[in-house]
């Protein structure tokens, strides 16, 4: 049983990749004051692409599927500003192939 559980966790980790925590933002506004950046602005600028600004200030752009997942998570969230999130996926060059997005 322990061996099965260990393999299940290993497969799950491989399926989702790594995780990142930061602020979800559109590409156009990635250098603005993120704490006051409103969800309505993000939704309006979403066509520019979305990504996450990490605690070190680095911006990582989402792939197209990640944009869709992030928009769905944002629409479901009641938060209007300070859009912190946890994203899992795999980094492919400078683009994050998103598996999951959670607004915190």
NURO-295669 format. One line per 5 residues: number of its first residue (from 1); their letters; for each residue x, y, z of C-alpha. Coordinates in Angstrom, 1 decimal. Example, Ala and Ser with C-alpha at 12.3 -4.5 7.8 and 13.67 -1.06 7.14 Angstrom:
<rs>
1	as	12.3 -4.5 7.8  13.7 -1.1 7.1
</rs>
This chain:
<rs>
1	xxxxx	0.0 0.0 0.0  2.8 2.4 0.9  4.5 1.7 -2.4  1.2 2.4 -4.3  0.7 5.6 -2.4
6	xxxxx	4.3 6.7 -3.2  3.9 6.0 -6.9  0.5 7.9 -6.9  2.1 11.0 -5.4  5.0 10.8 -7.8
11	xxxxx	2.7 10.6 -10.8  0.6 13.4 -9.4  3.6 15.6 -9.0  4.7 14.9 -12.5  1.3 15.6 -13.9
16	xxxxx	1.0 19.1 -12.3  4.7 20.0 -12.3  5.9 22.8 -10.1  3.8 25.5 -8.3  4.2 29.2 -8.1
21	xxxxx	2.6 31.8 -5.9  2.2 35.4 -6.8  -0.1 38.0 -8.2  -2.2 37.2 -11.3  -2.0 40.0 -13.8
26	xxxxx	-2.4 40.9 -17.5  0.7 41.5 -19.6  -0.2 45.2 -20.1  -0.3 45.9 -16.4  2.5 43.7 -15.0
31	xxxxx	4.5 46.7 -14.0  1.7 48.6 -12.2  0.9 48.7 -8.5  -0.3 45.1 -8.2  -2.0 45.4 -4.8
36	xxxxx	-4.5 48.0 -6.2  -4.8 46.5 -9.7  -8.5 45.7 -10.2  -10.1 42.6 -11.5  -12.1 44.7 -14.0
41	xxxxx	-8.9 46.1 -15.5  -7.4 42.6 -15.7  -10.5 41.3 -17.5  -10.5 44.2 -19.9  -6.8 43.7 -20.7
46	xxxxx	-6.9 39.9 -20.8  -6.4 39.7 -24.6  -2.8 40.9 -24.0  -2.3 37.6 -22.1  -2.1 36.7 -18.4
51	xxxxx	0.7 35.7 -16.1  2.0 35.7 -12.6  4.3 38.2 -10.9  6.4 36.3 -8.4  7.7 37.6 -5.1
56	xxxxx	11.0 38.5 -6.7  9.2 40.7 -9.2  9.7 38.3 -12.2  6.7 38.0 -14.5  6.0 34.6 -16.0
61	xxxxx	3.5 34.5 -18.9  0.8 31.8 -19.1  0.2 29.6 -22.2  -3.2 30.0 -24.0  -4.8 27.2 -21.9
66	xxxxx	-3.5 29.0 -18.7  -5.1 32.2 -19.8  -8.5 30.4 -20.0  -8.0 28.7 -16.6  -6.9 31.9 -15.0
71	xxxxx	-9.9 33.8 -16.4  -12.3 31.1 -15.1  -10.7 31.2 -11.6  -10.9 35.0 -11.5  -14.5 35.1 -12.7
76	xxxxx	-15.4 32.6 -9.9  -13.5 34.7 -7.3  -15.1 37.4 -5.2  -11.8 39.3 -4.9  -11.6 42.6 -6.7
81	xxxxx	-8.0 43.6 -6.0  -4.7 42.1 -4.8  -5.3 39.0 -7.0  -2.9 36.5 -5.4  -2.9 33.1 -6.8
86	xxxxx	-1.3 29.7 -6.8  -0.5 28.2 -10.2  0.8 24.7 -11.0  2.3 23.7 -14.2  5.6 23.3 -16.1
91	xxxxx	7.9 26.0 -17.4  8.7 25.8 -21.1  11.2 28.5 -21.8  9.7 31.7 -20.6  6.1 30.5 -20.8
96	xxxxx	4.2 28.6 -18.0  2.1 25.7 -19.3  -0.6 25.9 -16.7  -2.3 22.9 -15.1  -4.3 24.6 -12.4
101	xxxx	-5.0 28.1 -11.1  -6.3 28.9 -7.6  -7.1 32.5 -6.5  -6.2 32.9 -2.8
</rs>
